[in-house]
Amino acid sequence: MSLSAARSGNNLVSWNEAGLGDNLNIDYTASATATRVDSCVNNGQNIPADPKKTTTQSPVTASGDFAVKNGQVTASLTIFPPATTLSCPKGRQHAHQPLVHQREDH
């Protein structure tokens, strides 16, 4: 299994599972507790010295039904970050801050 993160905050979980037999569909679910940090930036895309920030943490999931082909499933699911609650003052705009992602296998 692999996890890759996009600048947007979306996470792509990819895997290959073998030894499954044939003529099957298997449901997969990827879940995590996601934390995102957002701040307001000025028109130059700079974070002011006294940034307005918010941190949002919530469970996120993605599910899919995948067909087994030649005894295996190779697939991906995209997990989207939680919505932000940040409201920026006039003259500033919302920016998602990059995060360090931690993978947990269960």
N, C-alpha and C positions, 0 to 999 in steps of 0.2 A: 504494500500500500504506500502511496506517496501523497503528500500534501503540498500544494503550491498556492501562494497568495498573490493576488493582483493588487495593484496600487489602489483600486477602487475599494478594497477591503473584502472582495469576494474570495472564497477559498475553494479550490478545486481538489476533490478527493478522488484519487484514481487507484484502481486495483485490478488484479488478475486472480481468479480463483479457479483451480483445476480439479479434475477427478470427480465431476458432477454427474456424469451420465448424459443422456440425450433427451430431447423433446420435453424440456422443462422451462419454466419461467420462474425466476427467483426474485423476491422482493428484497431490496437492500435499503437501509436507512443509515445515514451519517448524521451524527449529532454532536454538539459541543456547547460549552458555555462560552459565549463570545463577549469580549470587551472591546469597545471602540472608544477612541478619544477624538473629539472634534473641537476645533477652535475657529475663531473668526479671524480672517486675514484681511489686510488692506488691499487696495486695487493693484498694488505691485506684487501681490502674492506673498508678502512678508507677514510674519506673525509679530504683532506689536509687542513691546516690552511688557505690557500688562494685558496679556491675551484673555479674552473671554473663552472659557473652556467648559466642556461637559464630558462626563464619562458615562457611558451606557453599558450595562451588562445584562445579558439575558440568554436563555437557551435558544439555540437555532438548530434547525434540522433540514434535511433534504432527503427525499425518498424516490425510488424508481423501481420499475419492474423490468428485468432484463432477461432475454432469451439465452439459453445455454446453446452454444455452438461448438461442435466437436469436443464436448465434455468440459468446456470452460466458459467463463464469463470474463471479459475484459471490458471495463466500463469506468465511468466517471460521474460524479454528482457535484453540483455547485452549491455551496452553502453561502448564503448572503448574510452580510452583517446586520445587526439589529438597527432599527431606525434611530435617527438622532432626535433629541429633544431640544437642540441648540437653536436659539433665535439670535441672529446677529443684528447689531445696531446699523443704522443707515451709514453707507460708505464702506461697510465691511461685508465680506461674504464667507460662507461656510467652507471649511476645508477639513477633510478626513485626515487624521494623522496616521502615519505608518505605525504598525504594531509588530511586535515580535510574536510569532505564532509558536505555540507549544503543542506537540502531537501526543495524543494518548491512545494507545492501542488496547482494546479490551477483547 
